[in-house]
């Protein structure tokens, strides 16, 4: 009860802050949703006259006031000029790495506490003025005592407590939705928040971020267009992350790219290839790729920073993505529908034919469009819009990927709005599809499955022999402690009410259907 009251008050505060900054104004003209537009017009009366500036500036100020989790929302929106307009997109870029820094005395104090030594004994030079200040941490330039130029990332003071409050709010909202709105369960709000929680908890431990950087570097070892800065493990702890300094500019800094003589379209092609390799080849990708987190060196090498949010995809999910995108590109709507049933995203009792028809309604309008006008991220979003009719279930493991695709397409449009980044990666896509989804690959996987089954036969036969020996000796014998536990469990089960049994049965049925 106390938790619900606390989060309800917090939710009202969020709405109040957004209303005071006039953030709801664009919703006033949505004719399709009169309730939303009416509420937005009422919220206009709450706007603080002292809050001035363009809509994007006011939104940025509101998100900063609400905290780090909301700042990350603004970072994603900053790349979507097609959704919020060029001016608002430009206004929101201040959220990426140009926030107000915390006091330099606190930064030094945190360094000395975490590294267990005075700053002067750790660094020959430490710049008190940060070169970047983001929602979670800020970065300082320094030179180590052995003469290496490094970047030192320090978590903001109190950030763990602030994020914990946001996570508790999000969990409460998800639990409330799932409890009172049964239709929301297919979107798995609780599981979705849990994925976000796990991601943020990793982001709060900079040792894990350093480990992610090393793993990404290993995946691209020997690559001549993509590199990862070397980690300084001696100066890295839970709240401090030190790595090699990179001289480069932001990937969206058009003037700096022009001065370096770098071709934006070539950089876009490299970015598309790198993104494809991370997602499909490795199943391990940078999931916070806003422009402030991708630097370009003078020779055109792409160097990412900030590895706090990384995504992973198992091979089955990568196959699902490949089959879905290929089906859309070839106009094979039936195959797109079937892969959703095969993955369990659409319940088995729904009609494959009707789902195919719905997929066709999304794909047909794209068939005659040039590739530069096709948004893969928007395409996947449209698939989700037919979720209500077909009871599609959200896949939490795809959330980070979808967000990253949205951000990547936004960056691509900044580099060259007339080129589609996915078309540039087409040779890689085709090669990967031949190697992993072609007939030869399917035969090889089937053969491997048969061989693994044959290899297990001897152990299975031995296990069967042992079981028969036990039965011949008079049956299986249970340990006395096992018998006592079974008795306690049976007594506890008998005291359970029928709703618990019903819930258990429902869970078993769902588990069977999803297996």
NORCOR-V666686 format. One record per helix or strand of 3 or more residues. SS is the DSSP state (~ for helix, > for strand). FROM is the first residue (numbers start at 0). LEN is the number of residues. If there is no record, write none. Layout:
ss=SS from=FROM len=LEN
ss=SS from=FROM len=LEN
This chain:
ss=~ from=1 len=19
ss=~ from=22 len=7
ss=~ from=33 len=11
ss=~ from=54 len=12
ss=~ from=67 len=10
ss=~ from=80 len=4
ss=~ from=85 len=7
ss=~ from=93 len=4
ss=~ from=103 len=12
ss=~ from=118 len=4
ss=> from=122 len=4
ss=> from=136 len=8
ss=> from=148 len=7
ss=~ from=158 len=22
ss=~ from=181 len=6
ss=~ from=188 len=15
ss=~ from=205 len=14
ss=~ from=232 len=3
ss=> from=239 len=5
ss=~ from=253 len=6
ss=~ from=263 len=19
ss=> from=283 len=3
ss=~ from=290 len=3
ss=> from=293 len=3
ss=> from=301 len=3
ss=> from=309 len=3
ss=~ from=314 len=16
ss=~ from=332 len=10
ss=~ from=351 len=15
ss=~ from=370 len=3
ss=~ from=375 len=10
ss=~ from=386 len=4
ss=~ from=395 len=20
ss=~ from=420 len=4
ss=~ from=425 len=12
ss=~ from=438 len=34
ss=~ from=479 len=16
ss=~ from=497 len=17
